Amino acid sequence: MRFVTAGESHGPELTTIIDGLPAGIPISVDEINHELKRRQGGYGRGGRMLIEKDTVEITSGIRHGKTLGSPITLIVKNDDFKNWETVMGHEPVDERAKKMRRLSKPRPGHADLVGGIKYEHDDLRNVLERSSARETTMRVAVAAICKQLLKELDIEVASHVLEIGGVRGEIPQEMTVQEIREKAENSSVRCVDPNIEEKMKEKIDETKREKNTIGGVVEVVAGGVPVGLGSYTQWDAKLDGKIAQAIVSINAFKGVEFGVGFEAARLYGSEVMDEIVWSKEKGYTRNSNHLGGFEGGMTNGMPIVVRGVMKPIPTLYKPLNSVDVDTKEPFKASVERSDSSAVPAACVVAEAMVIIELAKAMVDKFESDSFNRMKNEVKRYREYTLNF
């Protein structure tokens, strides 16, 4: 399974093509639109979310509510394009018009300057339009398809915000994936700790008043994942490695950890390794889940627990210093639009990337032509691992 996305932040539309999914997966458009709405929510979001009401259009690969096995094409229109048509139109313009619309002032922390150097763009808008986090709309749309596949295979995924701007909540170890999902969905900051939710909102409000931005830490948990997804045989076959790359590929994400993560550096081996136990009802399980559901790059049947750290959004209403690429003169960076915090929304994107990687791993391991055969094969494999 693979996918590509296309489109610019203020262009006509965003597009994705997904290839390699089995035929016969039941697909609900309402569920895709629900996931797109989740990405647009969260306390601290800015003005763009008031403009765009993302809904999906399916133009190939699904018929009468089920996948065909052929490539799936999804489109989301940019409602704001009507205000940017002269700036983002595809027809050539004269030099005078081009100069008037040209952007030569890169913003610190963005892809503007580096992308301009790499691709020889004299107009930095050519960079920022594609490097915008608006692109993650289509990743969430892809994940919405994959989520429906995983649900049919009894795999559930949830996400929540652990920390915003240094304000950190706690999550009870016994909390199930379903409980995490329910509590996170009922929180405007996607926090499962009700004692911390208001403190997070106060921190966001304080940051907004100071015309600044803050980042945070999000956690994704997946339950019902079969033993043995991924592989120890090659470096690029390890599933935790693939998930790590997927998380860090999200705009503004700068780190990832599994289970106890970086805390493992401060613990003894006896405090980190998960002791193996066996029962007739559950087969092989672990007494703990310090390794976050992975051993040797493979899933071990315990819940997957992965966290990502998001830096503060680099677009500030109290701009930082930069240099004009034309004049080489210093200036205060421009502001397109900004959120004081997009951590709750980014949490949904992190969840999407884990879902996509799990779906890819399932398609790689099991029958991938017919979804009915895939379900039967997964059922037999679960029985085999239980009785190993």
C-alpha positions in Angstrom: 0.0 0.0 0.0 1.2 3.5 -0.8 -0.1 7.0 -1.2 0.9 10.4 -2.6 -0.6 13.8 -1.9 -0.7 16.9 -4.1 -1.9 20.5 -3.8 -1.0 23.9 -2.3 -2.3 25.5 0.8 -4.2 28.3 -1.1 -4.5 26.4 -4.4 -7.8 25.1 -5.8 -7.8 21.7 -4.0 -5.9 19.0 -2.3 -5.6 15.5 -3.7 -4.4 12.1 -2.7 -4.2 8.8 -4.5 -4.1 5.6 -2.5 -2.9 2.4 -4.1 -2.7 -1.2 -2.9 -5.7 -1.6 -0.6 -7.8 -4.8 -0.9 -11.1 -4.9 -2.7 -14.2 -5.1 -0.6 -13.4 -2.8 2.3 -16.7 -1.1 3.5 -16.1 2.7 3.3 -18.3 5.5 4.8 -17.8 9.0 3.4 -19.3 10.4 6.6 -16.5 8.8 8.6 -13.9 10.4 6.4 -15.5 13.8 6.8 -15.7 13.2 10.6 -11.9 12.6 10.7 -11.3 15.8 8.6 -13.4 17.7 11.1 -11.3 16.4 14.0 -8.1 17.7 12.4 -9.6 21.2 12.2 -10.6 21.3 15.8 -8.8 22.0 19.1 -8.3 24.9 21.4 -5.9 27.6 20.1 -6.6 27.2 16.4 -6.4 30.3 14.1 -8.5 32.0 11.4 -8.0 29.4 8.6 -10.2 26.9 10.4 -13.0 29.4 10.2 -12.7 29.6 6.4 -12.2 25.9 5.5 -14.9 23.3 6.2 -13.2 20.3 4.8 -15.3 17.6 3.1 -14.1 14.9 0.8 -15.0 14.1 -2.8 -14.2 10.5 -4.0 -13.4 10.3 -7.7 -12.1 6.8 -8.1 -11.6 3.4 -6.5 -14.8 3.1 -4.5 -18.2 1.9 -5.8 -21.4 1.4 -3.9 -19.7 1.8 -0.6 -16.8 -0.6 -1.1 -13.2 -0.4 -2.4 -12.6 -1.9 -5.8 -8.9 -2.8 -5.3 -7.9 -0.1 -7.8 -6.4 3.3 -6.9 -8.6 5.5 -4.7 -8.6 9.2 -5.4 -9.8 11.7 -2.8 -10.2 15.5 -3.2 -10.7 18.3 -0.7 -11.5 21.7 -2.1 -9.8 24.8 -0.7 -12.7 27.3 0.0 -10.1 30.1 0.5 -8.9 29.7 -3.2 -11.5 32.3 -4.3 -9.5 34.9 -2.4 -6.2 33.7 -3.8 -7.0 33.0 -7.4 -5.0 35.8 -8.9 -2.0 34.9 -6.7 -2.2 31.1 -7.1 -3.6 30.7 -10.6 -1.8 28.4 -13.0 -1.9 30.7 -16.0 1.3 32.7 -16.9 1.4 36.4 -15.8 3.5 39.3 -17.0 6.7 40.3 -15.2 5.0 43.3 -13.5 2.3 41.2 -12.0 4.8 38.5 -11.0 7.0 41.1 -9.2 4.0 42.5 -7.3 3.0 39.0 -6.0 6.5 37.8 -5.4 7.6 36.8 -1.8 11.3 37.4 -1.0 11.2 37.4 2.8 11.7 34.0 4.4 10.3 33.2 7.8 12.5 31.6 10.5 11.6 28.0 11.2 9.8 27.5 7.9 11.0 25.8 4.7 10.9 29.1 2.8 14.6 29.9 2.5 16.0 26.4 2.3 13.4 25.3 -0.2 14.0 28.4 -2.3 17.8 27.6 -2.4 17.1 23.9 -3.2 14.7 24.5 -6.1 16.0 27.8 -7.3 12.7 29.6 -6.6 13.0 33.4 -6.7 9.4 33.6 -5.3 9.3 31.9 -1.9 5.6 31.4 -2.0 6.3 28.5 -4.3 7.8 26.8 -1.2 5.5 27.8 1.6 2.4 26.9 -0.3 3.4 23.2 -0.4 5.3 23.0 2.8 2.2 24.2 4.7 0.6 21.9 7.3 -2.5 22.2 5.2 -1.0 19.2 3.3 -1.8 17.0 6.3 -5.5 17.3 5.4 -5.0 14.5 2.9 -3.0 12.3 5.2 -6.0 12.4 7.6 -8.2 11.5 4.7 -6.0 8.5 3.8 -6.0 7.4 7.4 -9.8 7.7 7.5 -9.9 5.0 4.8 -7.2 2.9 6.6 -9.0 3.3 9.9 -12.1 1.6 8.5 -9.9 -1.3 7.3 -8.3 -1.6 10.8 -11.7 -1.4 12.5 -12.9 -4.4 10.5 -9.8 -6.3 11.7 -10.5 -5.5 15.4 -7.6 -3.0 15.7 -8.4 0.3 17.4 -6.3 3.5 17.6 -6.7 6.6 19.8 -4.6 9.7 20.5 -4.4 12.3 23.2 -2.3 15.3 24.2 0.1 14.7 27.1 1.7 18.1 27.3 1.3 21.7 26.0 3.8 24.3 26.8 5.2 22.5 29.8 1.8 21.8 31.3 1.7 18.0 31.5 -1.2 15.6 32.3 -1.1 12.0 33.4 -2.8 9.0 31.9 -3.7 5.9 34.1 -1.9 2.8 32.9 -5.1 0.8 33.0 -7.0 3.1 30.7 -8.2 1.3 27.5 -7.9 2.6 24.0 -11.6 3.2 23.9 -11.5 5.1 27.2 -8.6 7.3 25.8 -10.6 8.0 22.7 -13.8 8.9 24.5 -12.0 11.3 27.0 -9.9 12.9 24.3 -12.8 13.5 22.0 -14.7 15.3 24.8 -11.7 17.6 25.5 -11.0 20.8 23.5 -7.3 20.2 24.0 -7.6 16.3 23.7 -6.4 15.8 27.3 -7.6 12.8 29.2 -6.7 14.4 32.6 -9.6 16.7 33.5 -7.5 18.3 36.3 -5.0 19.5 33.7 -7.3 20.5 30.8 -8.1 24.0 32.1 -4.4 24.7 32.9 -3.5 23.8 29.3 -6.2 26.2 28.0 -4.9 28.9 30.3 -1.4 28.4 29.0 -2.6 28.7 25.4 -4.5 31.9 26.2 -1.5 33.4 27.9 0.7 32.5 24.9 -1.8 34.1 22.5 -1.8 37.3 24.6 2.0 37.4 24.3 1.7 36.9 20.6 3.8 33.8 20.9 3.3 30.0 20.2 3.9 26.8 22.1 4.4 23.1 21.3 3.7 19.9 23.2 3.8 16.2 23.3 1.1 13.8 21.9 0.6 10.1 22.4 -0.9 7.5 20.1 -2.1 4.1 21.4 -3.1 1.2 19.3 -4.8 -2.0 20.7 -5.6 -5.3 19.1 -2.5 -5.3 16.9 -1.4 -8.9 15.9 2.0 -10.2 17.0 4.7 -10.1 14.3 4.0 -7.0 12.2 7.3 -5.6 10.9 10.5 -7.7 10.9 13.9 -7.9 12.6 15.6 -9.1 9.3 16.5 -5.7 7.8 16.8 -2.2 9.1 14.1 -0.8 6.9 11.6 -3.6 7.7 11.3 -2.6 11.4 7.8 -1.3 12.0 8.8 0.9 14.9 11.3 2.6 12.6 8.6 3.2 9.9 6.3 4.7 12.5 9.1 6.9 13.8 9.8 8.2 10.3 6.0 8.8 9.8 5.7 10.8 13.0 8.7 13.0 12.4 7.5 13.6 8.8 4.6 15.7 10.3 5.1 19.4 10.1 6.8 20.8 13.2 7.5 17.3 14.8 11.0 17.0 16.1 11.2 13.7 18.0 9.5 10.4 18.7 9.7 7.7 21.5 8.0 4.4 22.2 7.0 3.1 25.6 9.1 4.6 28.4 11.1 6.2 25.6 14.1 8.4 26.6 13.4 7.6 30.2 15.0 4.2 29.5 18.4 5.9 29.5 17.9 6.5 33.3 16.6 3.1 34.2 18.1 -0.3 34.8 17.4 -3.1 32.4 15.3 -4.9 35.0 13.1 -1.8 35.0 12.7 -1.6 31.2 12.3 -5.2 29.9 8.8 -6.6 29.9 8.6 -10.0 31.5 6.8 -12.7 29.4 3.8 -14.6 30.8 1.5 -17.1 29.2 -2.1 -18.1 29.8 -4.5 -20.4 27.9 -7.0 -17.5 27.4 -4.5 -14.9 26.2 -1.5 -16.8 25.0 1.8 -14.9 25.4 1.6 -11.5 27.0 3.8 -9.2 29.1 3.6 -8.1 32.7 4.3 -4.5 31.6 4.6 -2.5 28.4 7.7 -0.4 28.9 8.8 -1.1 25.3 5.6 0.3 23.9 4.5 -2.9 22.1 7.7 -3.5 20.1 10.5 -6.0 20.4 13.1 -6.4 17.6 11.2 -4.0 15.3 8.1 -6.2 15.5 4.8 -5.9 17.3 4.6 -8.2 20.3 0.9 -8.1 20.9 0.9 -5.5 23.6 -0.6 -2.1 22.9 1.5 0.2 20.7 2.4 3.4 22.6 4.2 6.1 20.6 4.8 9.7 21.5 5.8 12.7 19.3 7.1 16.1 20.3 5.9 19.1 18.3 7.8 22.3 18.4 6.0 25.7 18.6 4.6 26.9 15.3 7.2 29.1 13.7 4.8 31.8 12.5 4.7 34.4 15.3 2.5 37.5 15.6 5.6 38.9 17.3 7.9 38.3 14.4 11.5 37.2 14.5 14.4 38.7 12.5 15.1 37.4 9.0 16.9 38.6 5.8 15.3 39.7 2.5 16.8 37.4 -0.2 16.7 40.3 -2.7 18.3 43.1 -0.7 20.0 41.1 1.9 18.6 43.6 4.4 17.2 42.5 7.8 13.5 42.7 8.4 10.8 41.4 10.8 9.3 38.1 9.4 5.9 38.4 7.8 2.8 36.6 9.2 0.5 34.5 6.9 -1.8 33.1 9.5 -1.0 31.4 12.8 -2.3 29.4 15.7 -1.0 30.0 19.2 -1.1 26.2 19.5 -1.9 23.4 17.1 -1.0 20.5 19.3 -4.5 19.1 19.6 -4.9 19.1 15.8 -1.4 17.7 15.3 -2.4 14.9 17.7 -5.0 13.9 15.2 -2.4 13.9 12.4 0.0 11.8 14.5 -2.8 9.3 15.0 -3.4 9.3 11.3 0.2 8.5 10.5 0.2 5.5 13.0 -3.0 4.2 11.4 -1.5 4.4 7.9 1.6 2.6 8.9 -0.4 -0.1 10.7 -2.6 -0.5 7.6 0.4 -0.8 5.4 1.9 -3.4 7.7 -1.3 -5.5 7.7 -1.6 -5.3 3.9 2.1 -6.4 3.6 1.7 -9.4 5.9 -1.7 -10.7 4.9 -3.8 -11.3 1.8 -4.2 -8.0 0.0 -6.4 -8.7 -3.0 -9.7 -9.5 -1.4 -10.7 -8.1 2.0 -12.8 -11.1 2.8 -9.8 -13.4 2.4 -7.7 -10.9 4.4 -10.1 -11.1 7.3 -10.2 -14.9 7.2 -6.4 -15.0 7.1 -6.0 -12.6 10.0 -8.5 -14.6 12.1 -6.5 -17.8 11.4 -3.2 -16.1 12.3 -4.6 -14.8 15.6 -5.6 -18.4 16.4 -2.1 -19.6 15.5 -0.3 -17.0 17.7 -2.7 -17.8 20.6 -1.8 -21.5 20.5 1.9 -21.2 19.6 
